[in-house]
Amino acid sequence: MGFITAPVWSDAVTEKPSARCRTRFVLPQARREAMRLQQRCSSRPTRSRALPVRASAAGSSAAGSSAPNVTPVEERRRRGLIQHKREAYWFYRFLSIVYDTVVNPFHWTVEMRDASLRQAGLEAGTGQSPEAFSVVDVGGGTGFCTEGVVKYVAPACVTLLDQSPHQMQVARRKPTLQGVKLVQGDAEALPFPTDTFDRYVSAGSIEYWPEPQRGVAEAYRVLKRGGMATIIGPVRATNPFSRFWCDLWMLFPTEAEYRQWFARAGFRDVQVSYIGPRAYKGIRQHGLIMGLTVTGTKPEAGEPKIHLGPIEEVLDSKRPMGLRERVVFAFRWLLGCIAGFYYFLLPFAIMLYAALFIRQPQTSRR
């Protein structure tokens, strides 16, 4: 089927790709980087200059406790200029106008979406009544991913949540999403009771979460026992130049970081699969806005296993800003737009290179 149908990776996979796969697919390169990151995290001492009120995997972040662990993602966020929630809010205020015509054809295709959702366990809801099966799409935006969800589940069973009213206005106008419940809210503080949904889906949202661990913990919390969470998101660039631009714009995690967040929240049976536009023919070193699909199962009812302190960043788009705050906001927002434009142009270069110099891989299974 091509690159889109890459197999699900698990900890039990031991088969090594051939030399041809290493040169053509760059996938093992990203996996090796993830393994090196895991080794560094386990061998290096944690830094004491941590962000305030943050929890480690082992316990609470209550006052007076020892300094919490600092993950590589947190260190990158402190060093970089990754957009905050308010900057992302206004970024999508304008991107929502062309999101379905700019992002989806080059970064997040129907084929990629359908491949990811096949891993989400949505077929269990086929033919179910709204009372029997429920799905929440967090960070659903214009509803592109939700349109894939309603192929399996009746719209009345589905809730779309996003922080951007402008994105949801686009979703509200789509005929296929009539009947879907639309909720404006924060992925890191979901406005739903514990043990509510059978399935949790989030595509293209985690890169804007200031605290990805909190968002994954919220996914765990709102799921029922036996429920499955599916997060589809970026994969970090191994090319230094592209990595610089992606860190100016949004968060591009590694596979190891995704696995860590799921494990700390309490998810079991965590599985990761690689996705990418077919036209890229396996090129991944520049990072992908949609590069990984991660799923996990909630083994028991109740709260997540990790205990986190107060939320660090709350979106308040209507709060007035002072002059200094406006200048900083405008500077960061503009840098994010420039970096985003780089990732708008990059797909054309990748597809042209792939078309000219890379033959279509003979098989996608290794």
C-alpha angles and dihedrals in degrees: 000000000000133000097326094068096059112157124258112264119221136174088260095063109112103156112116121222119243123255089257091058091049093056098040104034108040084197094114088050091060090045092051090051089052091051091049089050091053090051092049092049091052097043104039122079114244118257118246096214093084131158112270124268098007127148132226123220092258104053154346129307095225119152114280095029122122119277110284124240118272114219122211088252091057091048091051092048092052092050098041138060099243112164118262124220095271093049090047089049092059093038089060091042086077101025090057088071093064102016097114093047099041109032104034102052094052107026111017114030131182089249092054092047094051092047091051095047091052085067092051098077093238093141087079087072096053108127093001122137119243090255092056103047133023135182132192122201106202117202087011093162113175091002099253093135091039089059087061092048094054089058085073104026131041112257090240088064094054132086121193116202127187138153092223117081088189092060092047091051087064091048091049091060095054113105093213091060098053106130095028113125112238119207128179109219151120123277089216093053107032114196093224133100121254115273096021110129137050094209134025120198128180124172126181095353109093091075089071098047110109088204109032091179090060092050092051090047089053089052088055093047098053094047123094121236107289092019121140129227121205121190120184115190152133127309121217120257120244092195106092096218094051091042089058092055096043090053090054091054113034144329117293106185128195125240090254091057093051090051092048094053092049094047094048092051090055103256119151132203092031112190130184129198129181122233135177142154111290091228090063090065092212101315107149108149093099092058126253127242086213108027111130138043114202125186133182138173126230105230099195140014122265141046127345119272094240118074116213131190127232117322111267102212127032121185113237105165093174097053110112117243129217122235096265091047091050092052093049091045093051092047094050093042092051092049089050091052091050091050090046089053089054088057089047091057097037096073091060091053092046094048092047092050092046092049093050104038111019125069117214109271112254094227138007097209124086 
